[in-house]
Amino acid sequence: MAFDRTRPYNDLPLLPPGVELETRAVLKQAIAANRVLANLRGLAAQIPNQGMLINSIVLQEARLSSEIENIVTTNDELYRADADADGKADPHTKEVLRYRQALYLGFRALKERPLNSNLFIDIVRLIKQIDLGIRSVPGTALKNDLGEVVYTPPEGESKIRDLLGNLEQFIHAEDDLDPLVKMAVLHYQFEAIHPFADGNGRTGRILNLLFLVEKGLLDIPVLFLSRYIIANRLDYYQGLRRVTEEQDWESWILFMLRAVESTAQQTFDQVTRILALMESVREQVQHEAPGIYSKDLVELIFRQPYTKIQFVVDLGLAKRQTASSYLQTLAGLGLLREHKVGREKYYINDALLAELTR
């Protein structure tokens, strides 16, 4: 039976696909993507405080991944909300912050259990903050901006669970497929199954990162795939449709491999610039304000662009009055900018913010 966009795609083929996945073009691109990804992994491993990278860089991935789903917030709102624990941020900003929490959840979970459907559910529930489970109600259809149905995912909880079970088997199968090729395939399949009523896109993009960590291609989930998808949104959605309608796996896999190569290189370059900036700041503080210098203080102002006095206190570097003096000294050196919002005072690392948002 020919594919019909308006009918539930309960005939979604099981994995692995019954076509040659590692064509000559795919293997050539996979080599390039793996090389750049290995460089990124090696660079990240050299950073003494990897939490610094996860905290700041991953927040940009969270923002961009959410933007794909029209969950939009500004960088200023996002980083200010990240610095505050009062929960007063707008709903969109809170949802972006929850994306990062969900990524943390999955990253920590991999230490105890493999990628599986229960973890997928935990991730989407954290993002959406509702008791989401596998879709059981019929009527889900994906539409374009004109309101036209472009895809109707499989229907029926039992059917969806069977497809997810097959996806899990594929993820963990002992085969010779290049892990990046496998990631491209599992990303398509997860999006095609569309197991939840909401949050599938963001959950699927988190799974990409977690899969790379599980397979040892990354030690920490630092990769900007969403940036590439936004810049090539039309090709992304056309690629998904061409697999569904034409079984054109090669074009889709090549798209995802190029995404990995491009974003891994961008992230490598960005991390390199941030490390160079941090070293420059370290040398300046050590030379111009040796009385307040400490490695931990410099790392603190690079953990996120917005720093508060309480952060210095919480790190055990100084009591409040001295902590305030430390940050004011750094502001006097031009390394931080003092910014007051209501009764709250922030010290903003504008150079770091510029690197994160360029």
Helices and strands as residue ranges (DSSP letters): H 24-45, H 50-68, H 75-83, H 91-109, H 117-128, E 142-143, E 149-151, H 157-172, H 179-193, H 200-214, H 225-231, H 233-246, H 249-288, H 295-300, E 306-307, H 309-314, H 320-332, E 337-341, E 344-348, H 350-357
